[in-house]
Amino acid sequence: MRYQIQFSGHENIRSNHTKTIEITKESHLTPQGDCIVGVNATSSCADLPLGLKEKLKNSNTVVTLSITVGEYEFVIVGKGHPELLLTHNEDIVIRKSDFICPRTLAIKCDKSSDLLPREMVSLLQDPRTKGIFTIDVD
């Protein structure tokens, strides 16, 4: 099952958090939001289709996430979990840890925002840049 979310860049994108990656439906971003790689997202956790949420709420589910910006693609692999809430109305966060809150989409991910190629980050610092966040579950 595949689900795609469009998002935009923002001048304050830093992408240097060592444990998480986030996209948000919010349009405003302060420099403190150092895990955020995109704003104006077309979906949040709450907006995901029910079938996808059911798959994500399985600890055997492998989640492959990709962030595509221009010619660049950044792929992250994580896990689902039965306790995922997937109810946040603004944000999607993927985590290297096993912390779960309403914003969490996947846990035990193999990458965080600090590993995003700096060329991608430079592109994302332009508000005119568009990106795609793709969620694939096995």
N, C-alpha and C positions, 0 to 999 in steps of 0.2 A: 504494500500500500504506500502510495506517494502523495504528499501534500506540499504545495509550494506557497510561500508567503513573500510578497514583494515588500521592499523597504527602501528608505532613502538614506543618504549620507547626511552628515552634520559637521559643522566646523569644529565642534568640541570632541569629536571622536578621538580617543587616545588608544584604545584597545591594548592595554598593558596589564590587565588583571591576570593573576597567575592561577586562578581556580575556577573562573566562570566565563561564559559568553552570554550576552543578552541582546535581544532585539525588543523594541517597544513600540506601541502604537502612539505614544506621546510624541509631540513635535519638538518639545524643548529638551535640551540636554546641557547639563553643567559639566565642567571638566572633572568633577568628582565621580561621574558615571564612567569610570575607567574600564568597565567590562562591556559596555554597550558598543555594538558595531553597526547598529542601524536604528533609525527612528521612522515614524509614520508607517509602521508595519501594518499590513492589511489584516492580520490576525494576531490574537493573543492566545494564551492557553485555553481560555474559556470558549474561544471561537472554533476550536478544532472539532472536526467531525467525530461523532460518537464512536464509530468503528475504529478510528485511529486511537482515541482515548482508551478504548478497551484493550487494544494491542499494547499500548504504552504501559498499562497497568498489569503487566505480566513480567515477572523477574527473569523469564527466559528470553524475552524479546531483546534482540540486538537492534539498536537504533543507529542508522547512518544519517548524519546531518551534513549538508554541504552549504557553504556560503559562496555564491557566485557573484563576482563583480567584474564587469568587462571580460577580459580574457583570463582572469584569475579564478581558481576554484580552491576552496579550503575545505577539507573533509575531516569530520570528527566522528568517532564511533563511541557510543555509550550504551547504557542499559536502561530497560524499563524497570518498574517496581510496582507491586500491588498497592502501596500506600500513596502513590502519586495522586494529587488532588486535581490538578489541571483546571483550576477555576479562576485564575487571575484575569481580570478584564483588560489589562494593559500590556503585560509583559510575558516574555518567554525567556527562561534562563536554563542553560545547560551547565552541568556542574561536574568537576573532577571528583568531588566528594560524594558522600551518600546523603547529604542534607536534603530534606524534602520540605517544601512550603508550597502555597498555591501557585507560585510562579515557576516551579521546577517542571521541566519537560523531560529531562533525562539525567541520570546520575552515572558516576564512575566513567565519565568521558575521558578520552585519551588526550585531549588538547584543551587549551584555554585561550582567551583572547590575546595574551601576550605572544602567542606563536603565530598569529595572523601575519602573513607576509607584509612587510612595511610598505610595499608598492600598493597593496590593497588598502591599507590604512590611509595612505596619501590620497587615493581616489575617494575613499569614504569621507574625507574631510571636506569634500565639495558637496554642498547640499543638493546640487543637480544630479549627483551620481545615484543611480538606481541599482539595487542588488536583489538577489533572490536567495531566500533561506528555504532549503528543501529538506523535508523530513521523510525518510524511507524506513519502513519497518519490515522485518522479515515475515 
